[in-house]
Amino acid sequence: MVEEPSSFIAYRFRKALIPIVPQPHAEQAMNIAMELAINYGTKLTFLYVASSDNDPAIEKVSKMLEEKLKGVDYELKIRVM
């Protein structure tokens, strides 16, 4: 396997949109996103699609991200279907 220069990788991963749900397996997505942000300066945007404006999972997702991604700059976008 050919190793790519880190500047090329950083360019390819300068932004990442990560769908998120309030489930235990979401932690793996957060770990990968955190690695990208730390190693390559990736701008992270997490997306949660809610069923309504008062969806209780919105607070859970927000809290989950705050706890896991301390010190990492990210944005959480909520879309209501």
ZALO-122573 format. One record per residue (C-alpha): residue in three letters; x, y, z. Coordinates in steps of 0.02 Angstrom, whole numbers, padded with zeros to 5 digits, always signed. Each point is the difference from the previous one (the first is absolute). Layout:
BEGIN
ALAXYZ ...
This chain:
BEGIN
MET+00000+00000+00000 VAL+00066+00172-00047 GLU+00007+00126+00141 GLU-00076+00168-00042 PRO+00077+00160+00068 SER-00093+00067+00151 SER-00033+00166-00088 PHE-00097-00093-00135 ILE-00102-00093+00131 ALA-00032+00162+00095 TYR-00062+00081-00160 ARG-00119-00144-00036 PHE-00071+00004+00176 ARG-00010+00187+00031 LYS-00188-00014+00035 ALA-00104-00147+00060 LEU-00189-00019+00017 ILE-00039-00137+00125 PRO-00178-00063+00025 ILE-00030-00035+00184 VAL-00132-00092+00101 PRO-00016-00020+00188 GLN+00058-00181-00003 PRO+00151-00084+00078 HIS+00079-00038-00170 ALA+00008+00188-00035 GLU+00153+00006+00112 GLN+00103-00083-00138 ALA-00049+00138-00122 MET+00047+00131+00130 ASN+00169-00083+00030 ILE+00042-00001-00186 ALA-00059+00180-00019 MET+00104+00055+00149 GLU+00155-00083-00074 LEU-00028+00092-00165 ALA-00020+00167+00090 ILE+00154-00024+00108 ASN+00116-00073-00133 TYR-00055+00096-00155 GLY-00096+00153+00061 THR-00162-00064-00073 LYS-00152+00113+00026 LEU-00132-00114+00075 THR-00186+00020-00028 PHE-00116-00125+00082 LEU-00177-00021-00067 TYR-00148-00066+00098 VAL-00169-00020-00085 ALA-00137+00022+00130 SER-00181-00054-00010 SER-00062+00164+00076 ASP+00063+00161+00080 ASN-00024-00072+00173 ASP+00085-00167-00036 PRO+00081-00052+00166 ALA+00145-00079-00094 ILE+00062+00172-00053 GLU+00059+00035+00177 LYS+00076-00174+00014 VAL+00100+00022-00162 SER+00059+00172+00053 LYS+00057-00063+00171 MET+00084-00153-00078 LEU+00103+00111-00116 GLU+00046+00123+00139 GLU+00065-00140+00111 LYS+00097-00093-00134 LEU+00072+00144-00101 LYS+00068+00114+00136 GLY+00128+00118-00075 VAL-00048-00043-00180 ASP-00087+00132-00105 TYR-00160-00068-00079 GLU-00173+00054-00055 LEU-00164-00092+00031 LYS-00139+00025-00126 ILE-00177-00057+00037 ARG-00124-00031-00140 VAL-00183-00035+00036 MET-00091-00116-00118 
